[in-house]
Amino acid sequence: MGRRLAMNTVAVFITVVFWGWLWGVPGALVAVPVLVVFKVICENFEPLKTIGFFLSGDEGPLNEAKGNDDSQPASASQ
């Protein structure tokens, strides 16, 4: 029913520090929801998909681009 939302830990930390510096405590509280909205927008627009994948903290699409398929064990490919 629900989906897991993975976020890049470094991006979340930098976002909270930046918005906390800019707006104080209210900025730090609003930082993560704003980042999540930005991530969803990036994932749904083709030119911004790279940013969306970076913010997700998932290596899935980047592994496919490199040709690394970790879904099969090494013994099965021999």
N, CA, C and O atoms as a GROMACS GRO file, in nm:
protein
  312
    1MET      N    1   0.081  -0.118   0.000
    1MET     CA    2   0.000   0.000   0.000
    1MET      C    3   0.087   0.126   0.000
    1MET      O    4   0.072   0.212  -0.087
    2GLY      N    5   0.178   0.138   0.096
    2GLY     CA    6   0.266   0.255   0.100
    2GLY      C    7   0.397   0.226   0.030
    2GLY      O    8   0.435   0.110   0.012
    3ARG      N    9   0.464   0.332  -0.010
    3ARG     CA   10   0.596   0.316  -0.072
    3ARG      C   11   0.700   0.375   0.020
    3ARG      O   12   0.674   0.468   0.096
    4ARG      N   13   0.818   0.320   0.011
    4ARG     CA   14   0.930   0.368   0.092
    4ARG      C   15   0.988   0.492   0.027
    4ARG      O   16   1.007   0.495  -0.095
    5LEU      N   17   1.017   0.593   0.106
    5LEU     CA   18   1.076   0.715   0.054
    5LEU      C   19   1.219   0.722   0.104
    5LEU      O   20   1.243   0.752   0.222
    6ALA      N   21   1.313   0.696   0.016
    6ALA     CA   22   1.455   0.702   0.053
    6ALA      C   23   1.511   0.838   0.013
    6ALA      O   24   1.487   0.887  -0.097
    7MET      N   25   1.584   0.898   0.104
    7MET     CA   26   1.645   1.027   0.077
    7MET      C   27   1.795   1.019   0.102
    7MET      O   28   1.841   0.947   0.191
    8ASN      N   29   1.870   1.092   0.023
    8ASN     CA   30   2.015   1.101   0.040
    8ASN      C   31   2.044   1.172   0.172
    8ASN      O   32   2.002   1.285   0.193
    9THR      N   33   2.115   1.105   0.261
    9THR     CA   34   2.141   1.157   0.395
    9THR      C   35   2.219   1.289   0.391
    9THR      O   36   2.189   1.381   0.467
   10VAL      N   37   2.317   1.298   0.304
   10VAL     CA   38   2.397   1.421   0.294
   10VAL      C   39   2.311   1.537   0.244
   10VAL      O   40   2.323   1.648   0.294
   11ALA      N   41   2.224   1.512   0.147
   11ALA     CA   42   2.137   1.617   0.095
   11ALA      C   43   2.041   1.666   0.203
   11ALA      O   44   2.015   1.786   0.213
   12VAL      N   45   1.988   1.574   0.283
   12VAL     CA   46   1.897   1.613   0.392
   12VAL      C   47   1.972   1.698   0.494
   12VAL      O   48   1.922   1.801   0.539
   13PHE      N   49   2.092   1.655   0.532
   13PHE     CA   50   2.171   1.729   0.630
   13PHE      C   51   2.203   1.870   0.580
   13PHE      O   52   2.185   1.968   0.653
   14ILE      N   53   2.249   1.880   0.456
   14ILE     CA   54   2.284   2.012   0.400
   14ILE      C   55   2.160   2.100   0.390
   14ILE      O   56   2.168   2.220   0.415
   15THR      N   57   2.046   2.042   0.353
   15THR     CA   58   1.923   2.119   0.342
   15THR      C   59   1.878   2.172   0.478
   15THR      O   60   1.840   2.289   0.490
   16VAL      N   61   1.883   2.088   0.580
   16VAL     CA   62   1.843   2.132   0.714
   16VAL      C   63   1.937   2.241   0.766
   16VAL      O   64   1.891   2.339   0.825
   17VAL      N   65   2.066   2.225   0.744
   17VAL     CA   66   2.162   2.327   0.788
   17VAL      C   67   2.139   2.458   0.715
   17VAL      O   68   2.138   2.564   0.776
   18PHE      N   69   2.119   2.452   0.583
   18PHE     CA   70   2.099   2.574   0.504
   18PHE      C   71   1.972   2.648   0.546
   18PHE      O   72   1.976   2.768   0.574
   19TRP      N   73   1.858   2.575   0.549
   19TRP     CA   74   1.732   2.642   0.583
   19TRP      C   75   1.730   2.683   0.730
   19TRP      O   76   1.667   2.783   0.764
   20GLY      N   77   1.798   2.609   0.816
   20GLY     CA   78   1.809   2.651   0.955
   20GLY      C   79   1.890   2.778   0.969
   20GLY      O   80   1.858   2.864   1.051
   21TRP      N   81   1.995   2.790   0.890
   21TRP     CA   82   2.076   2.912   0.891
   21TRP      C   83   1.996   3.029   0.835
   21TRP      O   84   2.003   3.141   0.887
   22LEU      N   85   1.919   3.003   0.730
   22LEU     CA   86   1.846   3.110   0.663
   22LEU      C   87   1.726   3.158   0.745
   22LEU      O   88   1.706   3.278   0.760
   23TRP      N   89   1.645   3.064   0.798
   23TRP     CA   90   1.521   3.100   0.867
   23TRP      C   91   1.518   3.059   1.013
   23TRP      O   92   1.418   3.084   1.080
   24GLY      N   93   1.620   2.997   1.064
   24GLY     CA   94   1.621   2.954   1.203
   24GLY      C   95   1.545   2.822   1.220
   24GLY      O   96   1.544   2.738   1.130
   25VAL      N   97   1.482   2.807   1.336
   25VAL     CA   98   1.411   2.683   1.368
   25VAL      C   99   1.296   2.654   1.269
   25VAL      O  100   1.282   2.540   1.226
   26PRO      N  101   1.215   2.754   1.232
   26PRO     CA  102   1.109   2.724   1.134
   26PRO      C  103   1.166   2.673   1.001
   26PRO      O  104   1.107   2.585   0.939
   27GLY      N  105   1.277   2.726   0.959
   27GLY     CA  106   1.341   2.680   0.836
   27GLY      C  107   1.390   2.537   0.846
   27GLY      O  108   1.376   2.460   0.752
   28ALA      N  109   1.446   2.501   0.961
   28ALA     CA  110   1.493   2.364   0.982
   28ALA      C  111   1.376   2.266   0.983
   28ALA      O  112   1.391   2.154   0.936
   29LEU      N  113   1.261   2.307   1.036
   29LEU     CA  114   1.144   2.220   1.039
   29LEU      C  115   1.082   2.202   0.901
   29LEU      O  116   1.028   2.096   0.871
   30VAL      N  117   1.090   2.304   0.817
   30VAL     CA  118   1.028   2.299   0.685
   30VAL      C  119   1.123   2.242   0.580
   30VAL      O  120   1.080   2.209   0.470
   31ALA      N  121   1.251   2.231   0.611
   31ALA     CA  122   1.353   2.192   0.513
   31ALA      C  123   1.328   2.057   0.449
   31ALA      O  124   1.335   2.046   0.326
   32VAL      N  125   1.299   1.955   0.527
   32VAL     CA  126   1.283   1.820   0.472
   32VAL      C  127   1.156   1.808   0.387
   32VAL      O  128   1.163   1.752   0.278
   33PRO      N  129   1.040   1.859   0.432
   33PRO     CA  130   0.924   1.853   0.343
   33PRO      C  131   0.945   1.926   0.210
   33PRO      O  132   0.898   1.881   0.105
   34VAL      N  133   1.014   2.039   0.214
   34VAL     CA  134   1.044   2.112   0.089
   34VAL      C  135   1.136   2.028   0.000
   34VAL      O  136   1.118   2.023  -0.121
   35LEU      N  137   1.234   1.963   0.061
   35LEU     CA  138   1.325   1.877  -0.015
   35LEU      C  139   1.251   1.759  -0.077
   35LEU      O  140   1.279   1.722  -0.191
   36VAL      N  141   1.157   1.701  -0.004
   36VAL     CA  142   1.079   1.588  -0.057
   36VAL      C  143   0.994   1.633  -0.175
   36VAL      O  144   0.986   1.562  -0.275
   37VAL      N  145   0.930   1.748  -0.165
   37VAL     CA  146   0.851   1.801  -0.277
   37VAL      C  147   0.941   1.825  -0.398
   37VAL      O  148   0.904   1.792  -0.511
   38PHE      N  149   1.058   1.883  -0.375
   38PHE     CA  150   1.153   1.907  -0.484
   38PHE      C  151   1.197   1.775  -0.549
   38PHE      O  152   1.210   1.767  -0.671
   39LYS      N  153   1.221   1.673  -0.467
   39LYS     CA  154   1.262   1.541  -0.518
   39LYS      C  155   1.152   1.480  -0.605
   39LYS      O  156   1.182   1.428  -0.713
   40VAL      N  157   1.028   1.487  -0.561
   40VAL     CA  158   0.916   1.432  -0.638
   40VAL      C  159   0.901   1.505  -0.771
   40VAL      O  160   0.877   1.442  -0.874
   41ILE      N  161   0.916   1.637  -0.769
   41ILE     CA  162   0.909   1.715  -0.893
   41ILE      C  163   1.022   1.674  -0.987
   41ILE      O  164   0.999   1.655  -1.107
   42CYS      N  165   1.143   1.659  -0.934
   42CYS     CA  166   1.257   1.620  -1.018
   42CYS      C  167   1.240   1.481  -1.078
   42CYS      O  168   1.279   1.458  -1.192
   43GLU      N  169   1.182   1.389  -1.002
   43GLU     CA  170   1.164   1.253  -1.052
   43GLU      C  171   1.059   1.245  -1.163
   43GLU      O  172   1.059   1.150  -1.241
   44ASN      N  173   0.970   1.344  -1.171
   44ASN     CA  174   0.862   1.340  -1.269
   44ASN      C  175   0.888   1.423  -1.394
   44ASN      O  176   0.808   1.419  -1.487
   45PHE      N  177   0.996   1.497  -1.398
   45PHE     CA  178   1.034   1.574  -1.517
   45PHE      C  179   1.163   1.517  -1.573
   45PHE      O  180   1.265   1.512  -1.504
   46GLU      N  181   1.159   1.474  -1.698
   46GLU     CA  182   1.272   1.406  -1.762
   46GLU      C  183   1.405   1.482  -1.749
   46GLU      O  184   1.506   1.420  -1.714
   47PRO      N  185   1.410   1.613  -1.776
   47PRO     CA  186   1.540   1.682  -1.766
   47PRO      C  187   1.598   1.686  -1.625
   47PRO      O  188   1.718   1.707  -1.608
   48LEU      N  189   1.514   1.666  -1.523
   48LEU     CA  190   1.560   1.674  -1.384
   48LEU      C  191   1.573   1.539  -1.316
   48LEU      O  192   1.600   1.533  -1.196
   49LYS      N  193   1.555   1.430  -1.390
   49LYS     CA  194   1.558   1.296  -1.330
   49LYS      C  195   1.691   1.264  -1.262
   49LYS      O  196   1.693   1.193  -1.162
   50THR      N  197   1.801   1.315  -1.314
   50THR     CA  198   1.932   1.290  -1.252
   50THR      C  199   1.936   1.348  -1.110
   50THR      O  200   1.988   1.285  -1.019
   51ILE      N  201   1.883   1.467  -1.094
   51ILE     CA  202   1.878   1.528  -0.961
   51ILE      C  203   1.787   1.447  -0.869
   51ILE      O  204   1.819   1.426  -0.752
   52GLY      N  205   1.674   1.400  -0.923
   52GLY     CA  206   1.583   1.317  -0.844
   52GLY      C  207   1.648   1.188  -0.799
   52GLY      O  208   1.628   1.146  -0.685
   53PHE      N  209   1.727   1.125  -0.886
   53PHE     CA  210   1.797   1.002  -0.848
   53PHE      C  211   1.904   1.030  -0.744
   53PHE      O  212   1.925   0.949  -0.654
   54PHE      N  213   1.971   1.144  -0.754
   54PHE     CA  214   2.071   1.181  -0.654
   54PHE      C  215   2.006   1.202  -0.517
   54PHE      O  216   2.057   1.156  -0.415
   55LEU      N  217   1.893   1.270  -0.516
   55LEU     CA  218   1.824   1.297  -0.390
   55LEU      C  219   1.764   1.172  -0.328
   55LEU      O  220   1.742   1.166  -0.207
   56SER      N  221   1.736   1.071  -0.410
   56SER     CA  222   1.676   0.949  -0.357
   56SER      C  223   1.777   0.866  -0.279
   56SER      O  224   1.737   0.785  -0.195
   57GLY      N  225   1.904   0.883  -0.303
   57GLY     CA  226   2.005   0.805  -0.233
   57GLY      C  227   2.010   0.662  -0.279
   57GLY      O  228   2.075   0.578  -0.215
   58ASP      N  229   1.944   0.630  -0.389
   58ASP     CA  230   1.938   0.494  -0.442
   58ASP      C  231   2.034   0.485  -0.561
   58ASP      O  232   2.042   0.578  -0.641
   59GLU      N  233   2.107   0.374  -0.571
   59GLU     CA  234   2.203   0.358  -0.680
   59GLU      C  235   2.144   0.283  -0.799
   59GLU      O  236   2.218   0.254  -0.893
   60GLY      N  237   2.016   0.250  -0.798
   60GLY     CA  238   1.954   0.168  -0.901
   60GLY      C  239   1.982   0.212  -1.043
   60GLY      O  240   2.047   0.138  -1.117
   61PRO      N  241   1.936   0.330  -1.086
   61PRO     CA  242   1.957   0.372  -1.224
   61PRO      C  243   2.103   0.395  -1.259
   61PRO      O  244   2.143   0.375  -1.374
   62LEU      N  245   2.184   0.435  -1.162
   62LEU     CA  246   2.324   0.458  -1.192
   62LEU      C  247   2.397   0.326  -1.215
   62LEU      O  248   2.486   0.319  -1.300
   63ASN      N  249   2.359   0.220  -1.141
   63ASN     CA  250   2.418   0.089  -1.164
   63ASN      C  251   2.384   0.036  -1.302
   63ASN      O  252   2.469  -0.022  -1.369
   64GLU      N  253   2.260   0.056  -1.347
   64GLU     CA  254   2.219   0.010  -1.479
   64GLU      C  255   2.297   0.083  -1.588
   64GLU      O  256   2.333   0.024  -1.690
   65ALA      N  257   2.324   0.212  -1.566
   65ALA     CA  258   2.398   0.288  -1.666
   65ALA      C  259   2.542   0.239  -1.677
   65ALA      O  260   2.602   0.245  -1.785
   66LYS      N  261   2.599   0.190  -1.566
   66LYS     CA  262   2.736   0.140  -1.567
   66LYS      C  263   2.745  -0.003  -1.617
   66LYS      O  264   2.853  -0.053  -1.647
   67GLY      N  265   2.630  -0.069  -1.627
   67GLY     CA  266   2.630  -0.207  -1.672
   67GLY      C  267   2.646  -0.306  -1.560
   67GLY      O  268   2.665  -0.425  -1.585
   68ASN      N  269   2.638  -0.261  -1.435
   68ASN     CA  270   2.649  -0.349  -1.319
   68ASN      C  271   2.510  -0.397  -1.282
   68ASN      O  272   2.425  -0.318  -1.242
   69ASP      N  273   2.487  -0.525  -1.295
   69ASP     CA  274   2.359  -0.582  -1.257
   69ASP      C  275   2.381  -0.672  -1.137
   69ASP      O  276   2.429  -0.785  -1.150
   70ASP      N  277   2.346  -0.621  -1.019
   70ASP     CA  278   2.369  -0.695  -0.896
   70ASP      C  279   2.254  -0.789  -0.862
   70ASP      O  280   2.253  -0.850  -0.755
   71SER      N  281   2.157  -0.802  -0.953
   71SER     CA  282   2.040  -0.884  -0.922
   71SER      C  283   2.070  -1.033  -0.932
   71SER      O  284   1.996  -1.113  -0.875
   72GLN      N  285   2.176  -1.072  -1.002
   72GLN     CA  286   2.210  -1.213  -1.015
   72GLN      C  287   2.341  -1.240  -0.943
   72GLN      O  288   2.433  -1.158  -0.949
   73PRO      N  289   2.349  -1.352  -0.875
   73PRO     CA  290   2.475  -1.385  -0.807
   73PRO      C  291   2.587  -1.409  -0.907
   73PRO      O  292   2.564  -1.444  -1.023
   74ALA      N  293   2.710  -1.390  -0.860
   74ALA     CA  294   2.826  -1.406  -0.948
   74ALA      C  295   2.838  -1.548  -1.000
   74ALA      O  296   2.883  -1.568  -1.113
   75SER      N  297   2.799  -1.648  -0.922
   75SER     CA  298   2.811  -1.787  -0.965
   75SER      C  299   2.714  -1.820  -1.079
   75SER      O  300   2.741  -1.909  -1.159
   76ALA      N  301   2.601  -1.750  -1.087
   76ALA     CA  302   2.502  -1.779  -1.191
   76ALA      C  303   2.547  -1.726  -1.327
   76ALA      O  304   2.500  -1.775  -1.430
   77SER      N  305   2.636  -1.628  -1.330
   77SER     CA  306   2.677  -1.571  -1.458
   77SER      C  307   2.794  -1.647  -1.521
   77SER      O  308   2.834  -1.615  -1.632
   78GLN      N  309   2.850  -1.747  -1.453
   78GLN     CA  310   2.967  -1.818  -1.507
   78GLN      C  311   2.928  -1.933  -1.592
   78GLN      O  312   3.014  -2.003  -1.645
   0.00000   0.00000   0.00000
